[in-house]
Amino acid sequence: MNAALYYLYLAFFISHIPITLFVDSQAVLPAAWYPQAARDLSSWYFATHKDPLMMHCPTWFKSLVCSELVLQLPFFFVAIYALLAKRNWLRIPAILYGSFVSATMLPILAELITHTAHGYNAAVVTAFYAPYLIVPLLLALHMAATPQPFGSSKAKRHLLLCSCAVTQVPVRLAVTLGVAKVSTIAIACGNIDHCRHAAPDLEPLRRAKAATATNLAVTVLRLPTIVMAAAAAEAFMSECPDEILRNILANLSLVERRSIAVLVCKRWCRLADSPDLLRVLDFTIPDNETTEKGQDIASWLLDFADGHVQRLCLHYEPDYCSDDEMEELAFDSISELLDTIPFLNSGSQLVDLRLEVERNFGFLELPPSFVWAQKLGSLRRLHFIDEGAHGTVKIGSAMKHLTSLEVLHLASFDTNMPPSTAFPLSLTRLVLGNFEGSTLPRQVTQLTRLHSLRLYDWRKLNPSEAYDPLEHLPALRRLEIHGCNLLPACLRRLTNLDALQIIDSPYETSPVIKTSMLQCELQPLTQLTQLALELVPAVPSAVAGMTRLQRFGCKPPAKARIALPVEAGSRWLGGLRDLALPAATLADTLHVLTCATMLESLVCGGLFAEHITTQARVLNWAGAHPSLRRLTLDRLGDHFCEESCKLVSAVLACSPALSISFPSNKVLAYARNSVLANLWEAASNNEQ
């Protein structure tokens, strides 16, 4: 329902109550029943406007006033409640009310228009009565044309209820309740329309530590055959503590909570509005509703999220239009949302802000103003990510006033930083993408607490001085270089590094030269504990000298095969705890990996793209490895079949200590196609 109509109807019914009680009813009730002020108001009205109906009160008019007292007055209270609670059942009563009142107002207006008397002004008196025809008629027409005036009322009461049996096959767990010692849980298999209710043993749950409370990771569990009636499931949900239900609702998106969960019952509606569920908010501005939806989100945030939201993510994906229209539309929406954000931080609770843009937004300064930065002084993580758009972000002079900021992620088509600006000295993690310039900004050298630095898509670096500021970062322990045209000439001198990730760098360099450069730069870095190499033609032999290495991952270009450097010895494998490799490389080096006696986690990329015999070799080896606890199968492939499922089940049956996880569908698989995604993210999380 349009906001203007909503407030018009609400004001009409609220104002109609005192008018009916203290003015209209004087036509049929004794004057002694009314306060002196009401009688004086009526006398003034009669003397000033000479209303013929209220002065003479014909019998037919009295009958209409009686119907107003008996029929309309109770409905005013019902209508006010329905409007405030946004109940769709108001539609039919509103149509009946509007039709009835419109019909009764016609003879009243006819009498007022045709009446003639000395001192009587028909236009003025008719204007007093006209709203009581216009608003009810508009209400009736509006409700008749709108089947669901307050949105969809299709209550999906089958949520988390079971109507069929679950066979004895591995069940994918996608919702972790986070409450210990519960005998019954709800299992959601990726979508709220396909939920199941189960009572498994607690031991498989304790082993399912890899399962997260999102739809992005699933863990294969062996559960007994489950056959529970919907009535039993419903009884469980009614007895379930608020804490567990709140955790379940937290795994739904805000749209699902507000449009579906609130319709299940009053209890769910109350829990869906819990301040605890407003701490993390994720909005997507859809394709064809950019400006209107952006305004709605800004209004909703101001009404409900102020003082509660701690993490806010705004994903902006407007529909395609001409370049000028698109740029202006994007800039206006982003600016409006950015201007709203400081007013949500009245309790200084907002710590994480993420803005993702998929369309050209022109030029944007971040932070927009000094006042913006001052009001968001509690902000600890700020992400502005340009996903394929063509916009320019300027780091403004107010950036240094975000004094609590620890993580800054800026990635746009062009990012520039004037010499007069500065980063907050509190930064510990910095991500800069598509930066404008041939060298790292000199302001980086002021970040004495910077622990992690990620640079990607820097294609104009100057060979002589591009990375010089890196040598002036005493706290730097983690470095990631992605798609840059140069490797740091000072890389070999960064002996304080613990973790290094190099992805397709140097960019557009021949495989032989790239391997040679990597070998030269990595040779002195024997202190590394984490190393990840993506899109490299070969693993440099220098890796064999990194005896402190605990996490290692490598992914070659498409259709390329690589080998691990074991000619110089396999001592470096002895300390590995996390390993990520393509399935082909893993299958070729299984005999060598027996030396990895401390290996706990293995990420195998593209296993199901290999022949079933290769799948069997890798899975059987993983099941037999004594220290291995987690196996992540990075993506599905052309050779994923029923036999693959049987192999996974057999390995789990023989290896009680091993858990296996894999994406639930191909869409998710390709979105997480990087063989190093799990490895590097785990390392980053451990750092935090």
Secondary structure, DSSP 8 states (H G I E B T S, - for coil): --HHHHHHHHHHHHHHHHHHHHTGGGGTS-GGGS-HHHHHHHHHHHHHH--HHHHH--HHHHHHHHHIIIIIHHHHHHHHHHHHHT-GGGHHHHHHHHHHHHHHHHHHHHHHHH---TT--HHHHHHHHTHHHHHHHHHHHHHHH-SSTTS-----TTTT---S-B-SS-EEE------SS-S-EEEE-SSTTSEEEE---HHHHHT-TT--SSSS--EEE----B---HHHHHHHHHHS-HHHHHHHHHTS-HHHHHHTGGGT-HHHHHHHT-GGGGSEEEEEE-TT-HHHHHHHHHHHIIIIITTT-SEEEEEE------HHHHHHHHHHHHHHHHHHGGGG-TTS---EEEEEE-S--EEEEES--HHHHHHTTT--EEEEEESS--EEEEE-GGGGG-TT--EEEEEEEEEE--TT----TT-SEEEEEEESSSS--GGGGG-TT--EEEEE------TTTTTGGGGG-TT--EEEEES-S---TTGGG-TT-SEEEEES-STT--HHHHHHHHHHHHTT-TT-SEEEEES-SS--GGGGG-TT--EEEEE-STT-------TT-SGGGTT-SEEEEEHHHHHHTTTTGGG-TT--EEEEETGGGS-HHHHHHHHHHHHH-SS--EEEE----TT--HHHHHHHHHHHHH-TT-EEE--SSHHHHHHT--TTHHHHHHHHHHH-
